[in-house]
Amino acid sequence: MLKELIRRAREVAEKHLPEDVRARGRQIADGVLERVPERVRATVEPYLHEEPDEAPDEAPDEPRRAKAEEEAEEEAARARESADVDAGDRAKEAEPAEGAVTHAGWAPAAGNVRGDEYRVVVFGAPDDPASQRACALLQEEEIEHRIVDLRREPKTANQLASVTGNMQYPYIYIDGRHWGSDGDLESLRALGDLAKIMARKFDALSDEARRIGGVHETFDDALTVENITDRLGKGHILTVDGLDCWLEGERVFHEGVPRPISELDVVAREIVERYEADPDLETQWRFEPAVDLNH
């Protein structure tokens, strides 16, 4: 995962930034590495300083390459093992006293409601009966989800209350869209709509499900130039390989870089060509901006 994120960041930088800016970025990264713990440096440095793939006639001797890669993997494994031991020691020190009530699984917010591996996020509190009911229902339906303790995240709680207009948690988010609270989740299951939402079959939703999720219109997810320009123009967001593309004022943001609105067709064509070249490319349409949990 770390190697892939660094690879993508390097590709975007090489595509959009001049060499002097990239060189300055490398200097800053080296300065940061000098100050981080040894195990972090040992894990990150092999990937950060990894050279791009060279042309075949310039490739180094394969045995030496294989040995270097093997040594890097071993060093990273040792660093991860050391980190796991430290984490285990900290967890052991933090173990509650005998008989204390614990709430396994509840964690601080990280990133945003779209920025992690789970499509479903429950924002609530571990000792709140409504939050417990929502989590129990998702477990019964075998739907993987992340749970965030809003008692430990007051800023997030205030933001969610402002965004949803509801002061009571839990807040259920699926693919970045708010689907109400525990009672709404129960209604969606009873109507047979929860499975449709997870399958992204919005055309088949009942009127009540549309009301709960604020789904007033359904859209084509086709990756064509016409559909991309149309949906971006409506304020939708297209995530391509983990990076969002959207319109903001007179600019279109693509691969983290703002471009003039006049290049919207060009951007759409770039996305289509990339998808046609790689049909397994991860893409997803989103209906509304992410809830930023860091501000």
FILUMVO-9387 format. One record per residue (C-alpha): x, y, z; residue in one letter. Coordinates in steps of 0.1 Angstrom, whole numbers, plus 5000, padded with zeros to 4 digits. Each point is the difference from the previous one (the first is absolute). Example, Ala and Ser with C-alpha at 12.3 -4.5 7.8 and 13.67 -1.06 7.14 Angstrom:
BEGIN
512349555078A 501450344993S 
END
This chain:
BEGIN
500050005000M 502750255010L 502149924969K 496950044978E 499250345015L 503550134995I 500049874965R 496850194991R 501350325017A 503249984980R 498149954967E 497850305006V 503050215011A 502049904969E 497150084978K 499150345013H 503050155019L 503350144986P 503349835010E 501150275023D 496849975021V 500449625001R 503650045011A 499050235028R 497349755010G 502649725002R 502350225022Q 497050065024I 499349635001A 503649925008D 499950265028G 496949845015V 501449654998L 503050125021E 497750085028R 497649715001V 500449685021P 502449754985E 497349744994R 497950254980V 503050104980R 500949644993A 496549934987T 499550324979V 503550074986E 500349704976P 496850104983Y 500650375001L 503449974983H 499049724976E 501150094965E 497449984972P 500149704977D 502750044974E 500049904964A 500949634994P 503450084985D 501050215030E 498749765026A 502549895027P 501049655004D 496949805010E 501649805029P 501250325016R 496650164996R 498349695015A 502550005029K 499450385006A 496349955000E 500249715023E 502250195025E 497550304999A 497149775007E 501849835029E 500950345015E 496450124996A 498749685016A 502450055030R 498750365003A 496449885000R 500749735025E 501750265023S 497050234996A 497649715008D 501949925032V 499950365011D 496350024992A 499449695020G 501950135029D 498050325000R 496749814997A 501049785029K 500850315021E 496650144991A 498049695010E 497150105022P 499749875036A 498349675006E 496250054997G 500250324980A 497650054971V 501750024966T 498750074965H 502149824975A 500250154965G 499250365007W 502850224987A 500850374993P 499050154967A 502749984973A 500050184966G 496450034989N 496949784995V 501349904966R 503649985009G 500349655014D 499549634990E 496449985013Y 497050114979R 497950035032V 500850225029V 498050045032V 500650315020F 498649975036G 501149895035A 500849665014P 497650035029D 497250154980D 497149754995P 499150144965A 503649974989S 500249645013Q 496849914981R 501450144967A 503249805004C 498149695010A 497850034969L 503050034977L 501749705016Q 496849804995E 500150094963E 503749924999E 500850354988I 503550115008E 500150355016H 502250235020R 498850165032I 501150345013V 499550125036D 498750354998L 500650055037R 503650014991R 499450214969E 498050315010P 501050204969K 498849714978T 496849985020A 499350374995N 500849984963Q 497749704994L 497250175020A 500450314977S 500249804968V 497049775008T 497950245020G 499749735027N 501450035035M 499449635009Q 502449734991Y 500749754986P 500650134965Y 500249724973I 502150074969Y 500149774970I 502350094972D 500250365014G 496250055000R 498150055033H 497349735004W 498550125033G 500249835034S 499449655015D 496250034994G 500550094963D 502549714996L 497349765014E 497450144976S 502449964971L 500649645009R 496349935005A 499250154966L 502749804983G 501850314990D 503249965021L 501249724977A 499250224969K 502050295015I 503049785006M 499749874964A 499750374988R 496749924983K 498450345006F 497549964971D 498349725020A 499750195033L 496650065016S 498650365004D 500649975038E 503749904994A 500450294977R 498650245026R 502349865027I 503150034978G 499050324982G 500149824967V 498050224977H 501449894967E 501949704987T 502950034976F 501949794974D 503549895013D 501349954965A 503550144994L 499550194969T 501150354992V 496450124998E 498949845033N 503250115019I 499650374989T 496349995008D 500349855035R 503050215010L 497950304989G 497349895024K 502550015029G 500749635001H 503449865008I 501849724981L 502749815018T 502649854977V 502749775016D 499450175034G 500250364987L 496950224997D 499050204970C 497550285004W 499050354989L 500550305022E 499150344986G 501850054967E 502449725007R 500049624996V 502249815025F 501649684986H 502849805016E 500250275027G 500750284975V 497750284991P 499450064963R 497950274982P 496449904993I 500750034963S 502049675004E 497049815014L 499649804967D 503749934999V 500049875036V 496949784993A 501749864969R 503249925021E 497949815025I 498249804973V 503249914982E 501649895032R 497049785008Y 499949854965E 503749915004A 499449855034D 496449875005P 500949895036D 500850365009L 498150085033E 497450274994T 497050125020Q 497550284996W 499150195032R 497050235005F 501350245026E 503350135015P 501749805027A 499550095036V 503550125010D 500749865034L 503250195006N 498550355001H 
END
